[in-house]
Amino acid sequence: MCYDVASKAQADLRYAVLRGASEKLIYELTKKLEELRGKPIYHASGFAHPQLLVFTNDKPYEPQLFTWGLIPAWVQDADTASTIQNQTLNARGETIFDKPSFRNAAQKKRCLIYLDAFYEHHHYKGKTYPFRISMKSGEPFAVAGLWEEWVDKETGEIKNTVTIVTTEANDLMAKIHNNPKAEGGRMPVILPKDKQDEWLVPINNNEDKQRITDLIQPFDSQLMSAYTVGRLKGKAAKGNVPEVGEEIKYPELSF
């Protein structure tokens, strides 16, 4: 699963550039990103529910900050919302059109989340070792997401939340994501550049739905890079600093 990510504000502009946004719009987006993001995310745990910059199907050029951990619109109270957020950091792509927590978003509210990297823990001889996974090119990449708008009935506050869609692991991620308690390796749905727009296309019939479903598949491992980093949890964790992404080798690890 994907519970830890890295994302820099400028990376999210690549999407607008690729879609042919004007220089004026790029300038406006740059200023907005600076106001929204502030400090880049070098490492963030999903269980801390950080805000991620997303591009949604209804505002595909506008970067927005959504809280990681999807709250379905039907949730009635804040306590339930807080509980369910820890269970909806990821959405299994195979069941997004069936699960009550995700089916409305899968049908109507899809988004792109641009990342620089994500982190997974590898299990080896009773210990876990964190890996940083990114593109070999060093470029940011888009992962498939779902979003929802939830209204706190007690306060009237509107919360926009998001989840990362996952799929079966490719050969690289199958080696890394080997949690013995999990049923097979998983990875985020990374969308190639020529498929990103397709993820945002409205669903009007079964053919449209099938096209979305067909996008939920493992990414080409030959285009990905992975290496071990320092501890992400506990006293040895560096926190949200650039150094968290530096390679650290573990002599005892055979990988």
N, C-alpha and C positions, 0 to 999 in steps of 0.2 A: 504494500500500500504506500501511499505518498502522504507523509505527515510532516515533512520538513522541507522548506524551499528557500531559494535565494532569488531575489528579483530587484533589479535596479531600475529607477524611474525612466532613464533614457531608453532603455531597451523597448519599452512599450510604444515608443514613437515609431519604431520600425514598421509596425502594422499599418499606421496611417500613411507612411511613406510608400509602402508597397502598393497601397490602394490608390495612389496618385493624388493624395491630398495636396492642396496648394501650399505655397511657401507661407502665405499669411496664416493658414490653418495650422501648419506645423509650428509656427512661432507661438500662436495662441495655445496650442497643446503643450508646448514646452513650458510656458509660464504656469499653466494650470497644474501640470505634473509637479513642478517645484512647490507649488502651494499645497497640493494634496499630499504628496509623499513625504517631503522633508528628507529624512535620512533614509538611504537605500536599505533594503533588507539583504544582509549577507547571510543570515540564517534566522529562520523563524519556525517555531513549532506550531503546528496547526492547533494543538490543544490550548495554546495561548490566544487563539482566535485573532490573529493579526488581520489587518486590512490589506487586501490585495487589489492591485489595479487591474481592471477588467474592461473589455470591450463587449458590449451586449448586442444581441440581435436587433434591438430597437434603437440603439445609438452606437452604430458600429465604428464611428470615427471619434467618439468622445470617451476619454479615459475616465473611469469612475472608481471610487474606492468602495469595495464590498467586504464585509466581514467573512472570514473563512469559517465555514461550518453552517450548512444550509438549514434555515428554519422554514418549514412548509407553511403556506398561508393559513392552513386550517388549525394550526396550533393555537390553543385557547389562552394560555397564561405564560408568564415570564419564567416560572420554575420549569415548566415542561420545555420551553424554548431552550433554556440553559442546558438541560439534560440532553435533548436531542442533538444539539450542536456538536457534542463530542462524538456522536454516532454518524454524523453526516459530513465529515471532512472529505470523504471519498464516496463515490457512487459507482457501483459495479456496472460497467457499460452494458453487460448482457441483460440486465433487469431494470434499466432506468424507465422503461415504458410500462413496467408492471408494479414496481414498488410504490406504495402510497406516498412516501416521502419525496419521490422524484418524478413521478409520471406527469404531473402538470408542468413542471419545469422542462422536462424532456420534450414535451409537445410544443411548448410556447416560449420558453425562456432559456435559450442557450447562449453561451458566451465563450470568448477566448481569454485565456489567462497567459500572459507572457512571462516566462521565467528565464533566468540565467542558468539555473541548476536546480536539482532536487537531491535530497539525501535519503539513503536507505541503509539499514543496519544488516550486516552479514553475520550469521551465526557460525561460530567455529570453536569446537571443543568447550562448549559451555559458556563462551563469552561472545559479546557482540562487538563488531567493528564497523564504524560509520564510513560509508562511501559517498563521495560527491559525484553526481552524474550530470553530464552536460553534453553539448554538441562538440565534436572534434573541431569544427570551424571556429568555435568560441562565440558564435552568434547566439542571441536569445532565441527561444523557441516557443511556440504556442501549444498549450494543452487545452483540451476540450473541457468546458465547464458548464454547469447549470446554475441558474440564479433564481432567487425568489424575493418578493417583497412581503415583509411581515409587519403587521401593525400591533403594537402593544395596546391592548384594549384598556388597560388601567391608566396609562400615561398618554396615549395617542402617538407615541414615538413610532416612526417608520424605520425599519431596519432592512437594509438590502444585504443579503447573504449569498454565499457561493459555495459550490462543492466541485472537486476535481474528479472527472470521470476516469475510471481505470479500466484496464483490459488485461488479458493474459500477458505474461512476461515474454520478451524475446529471449534469445539464447544468453545474451549478456546479463539481463536482469534476472533470469532464472538462476544464474549462479550466485548473484548478489543477494537477492531477496529469497532466502532459503529458510525462513522462519519455520521451525518444525511444527508449530501450532497452526500454521496457515495451510490452506488447501491449494498448494501450488503458488508459484511466484506471480506477482502482479506488477504493473507499471502504469503510469499516467498515459492517457491517450494523447500522444504527441502528433500533431497534425502537420503534414508537409505543407509548404507554402502554397502549393496549387490546390490544396483541399480546405484551407482555412475558411474561405468565403462560404463553402458548401455547408459547413457546420452551422452557419447563421441563417441559412435559407428557411423560410416558413414551411411548415408541414401542412399541406392541404389535402393530401390523399395518401393511400397506402404506398404508392411509389415514392413519394417524398420521404415518408418514414423509413422506407427501406434504404434510401440513399444515405440517410443519417446513420442508420444502423451499420451500413457497410464501412463507414469511417472509423468504427470502433474496432481497431486492430493493432497489433504490436508494431512499433516503429522499427525501421532498419537499424540493427545494432552496429552495422559497419560505419554509421554516421555518428555514433555516440562514443563518449570517452568517460572513463570511470577510474577513480583512485581513492585510496583511503585518506581520511583526514583525522584531526584530533577529536577528542571526545566532545559530543554535542550535549551531553547531560552530566549532571553532577558538578562537583567542585572543580574538576579539571576543564570544564567547558569554558570556551573563550567568550561566548556571548555574541552579540550582533556587531562584529567587527570584521574588517576585510581578512584578517589573518585566519578566520575560521575556515576559509576555503583552501588553505595551503595544504599541500600534500604532506602526510605523515606516514612513514612506513612502520609496520609492526613486524619485527623479525620472526616472531612466533607464528605469524599467519601464513598459511599455505593456501594460495588462491590461484 
